[in-house]
Structure formats: C-alpha cells, structure tokens
C-alpha cells in the first residue's frame, strides 16, 4: 500500500492534460475578447461610412 501511495504521488501524467485545458481556455477567452473588439469597431466604421455616403450627392466634385 505504501508503494501505491508513493507511485501515485510521483505520477504526473494527468498534469499535462490540466495544463493544456487551462491554456486552451485562455486562448479561447482571448479570441472572444478580440472578436468582440473587432466587431464593435467594424460596426462603428460601417455606420460612419453609411452616414458619409448618405450625405454625398452623385456627380458633385
């Protein structure tokens, strides 16, 4: 029984899986934050472009 406890304490094969899960969750979180920021900027730019284009008259230079 003592050998089982010592082997269990020294076994780290599951630790790598936990590291990858945490790393993957962090990458997904950053991707969601970046997507949100890009979406907001693109929406604002589209609205500004629409306002500008709507105020222009065709053929006037």
C-alpha contacts under 8 A as a table, 3 or more apart, distances in Angstrom:
res1	aa1	res2	aa2	distance
1	X	4	X	5.10
1	X	5	X	6.43
2	X	5	X	5.18
2	X	6	X	6.25
3	X	6	X	5.08
3	X	7	X	6.08
4	X	7	X	5.17
4	X	8	X	6.00
5	X	8	X	5.05
5	X	9	X	6.10
6	X	9	X	5.18
6	X	10	X	6.29
7	X	10	X	5.18
7	X	11	X	6.03
8	X	11	X	5.27
9	X	12	X	7.98
11	X	14	X	7.98
12	X	15	X	5.34
12	X	16	X	7.49
13	X	16	X	6.19
13	X	17	X	7.65
14	X	17	X	5.33
14	X	18	X	6.59
15	X	18	X	5.14
15	X	19	X	6.27
16	X	19	X	5.04
16	X	20	X	6.29
17	X	20	X	5.16
17	X	21	X	6.21
18	X	21	X	5.10
18	X	22	X	6.25
19	X	22	X	5.28
19	X	23	X	6.11
20	X	23	X	4.99
20	X	24	X	5.93
21	X	24	X	5.17
21	X	25	X	6.13
22	X	25	X	5.13
22	X	26	X	6.25
23	X	26	X	5.14
23	X	27	X	6.31
24	X	27	X	5.11
24	X	28	X	6.19
25	X	28	X	5.14
25	X	29	X	6.11
26	X	29	X	5.05
26	X	30	X	6.24
27	X	30	X	5.16
27	X	31	X	6.16
28	X	31	X	5.01
28	X	32	X	6.22
29	X	32	X	5.19
29	X	33	X	6.29
30	X	33	X	5.07
30	X	34	X	6.10
31	X	34	X	5.09
31	X	35	X	6.04
32	X	35	X	5.09
32	X	36	X	6.15
33	X	36	X	5.17
33	X	37	X	6.30
34	X	37	X	5.15
34	X	38	X	6.12
35	X	38	X	5.13
35	X	39	X	5.94
36	X	39	X	5.15
36	X	40	X	6.23
37	X	40	X	5.29
37	X	41	X	6.29
38	X	41	X	5.16
38	X	42	X	6.02
39	X	42	X	5.16
39	X	43	X	6.07
40	X	43	X	5.18
40	X	44	X	6.25
41	X	44	X	5.18
41	X	45	X	6.11
42	X	45	X	5.05
42	X	46	X	6.04
43	X	46	X	5.15
43	X	47	X	6.25
44	X	47	X	5.16
44	X	48	X	6.20
45	X	48	X	5.10
45	X	49	X	6.07
46	X	49	X	5.11
46	X	50	X	6.07
47	X	50	X	5.07
47	X	51	X	6.21
48	X	51	X	5.12
48	X	52	X	6.19
49	X	52	X	5.10
49	X	53	X	5.98
50	X	53	X	5.19
50	X	54	X	5.93
51	X	54	X	5.14
51	X	55	X	6.38
52	X	55	X	5.31
52	X	56	X	6.71
53	X	56	X	5.39
54	X	57	X	7.96
57	X	60	X	6.08
